């Protein structure tokens, strides 16, 4: 038998630690050829990670209700069916209310999340009867009480820590993240406090000062905040060539517009906000997070076409976020939407801080150069049989 070996393949790859060895052995007895292909690495296999520069736009509620105190939650066991209670959902709390069975006793009575008329689209919860209650399926109930911290101050604290984390990430990884701050409140009162002009390493204090200066007055015209988010990307200063991620974080504590769900709210505020978010997601490739700090906020509830506040609030915050990338209005959720974790509810300082922490950790994306699971492909010509 005779052996033919691809010397060039071996020589070309030895120096960089990647071995591609090809051999062909001719068998005289049956005139066949045995092909041997080897591909492997030598030396130490390492991985490297690179943080991708990110443009971040914070769209923050400055409505009058932000002056209201943020809640705290304490365990409760003696329940009153006339009161609202809360159960833990992730880092946040969602409200539950007693239902006596609905219209014509259409379902079992009990404690439910979500609204109802004939049926519930939320979940039914069995409360723990004491701290020692370990019965399977029983969950801890909580009651809410006001703290001496306003929602505005809690937002300032959480957003400031978020910016500090972004600054630390940029400094540690030598990457030019940029942060814009936008406020929204009454009609025609949204402002771009800081645009996407400077590397966060050069304007860290400017961004922090803009957050510290958040006000609390007027309505919740979120559509104007979304328009300014689009303006921030459109007017962003030129950046170094290469890939950049885009992230929008929208925080609100109320129903859009004047504060109540009606046809005017939907046509003049909710729908324009969703349409602008569609442009942010599809034209600018932005990932949009929504954070709701209001009693009806519950991302776990299924999308419903009911007309009560709970159903409309949750549909709106889902559609506004990247959970529904192709949503264009309250009546058009688009294709391919589902709960992917981009709409989050905050109910106290701990949950608000946790949400901003989660988002700050998402701004770095690893780029692997070579690792232990790297696949080496040696593509053969179509003529090889």
Secondary structure, 3 states (H helix, E strand, C coil): CEEEECHHHHHHHHCCCEEEEEEEEEECCCCEEEEEEEEEECCCCCCCCCCCCEEEEEEEECCHHHHCEEEEEEEECCCCCCCCEEEEECCEEEEEEEECCCHHHCCCCEEECCCECCCECCCEEEECCCCCCCCCCEECEEEEEEEEEEHHHHHHHHHHHHHHHHHHHHHHHCCCCEEEEEEECCCCCCEEEECCCCCHHHHHHHHHHHHHCCCCCCCECHHHHHHHHHHHHHCCCCCCCCCCEEEEEEEECCCCECCCCCHHHHHHHHHHHHHHHHHHHHCCCCEEEEEECCCCCCCCCCCCCCCCHHHHHHHHHHHHCHHHCCCCECCECCCCCCCCCCEEECCCHHHHHHHHHHHHHCCCCCCCCCCCCCCCCCCCCCCCC
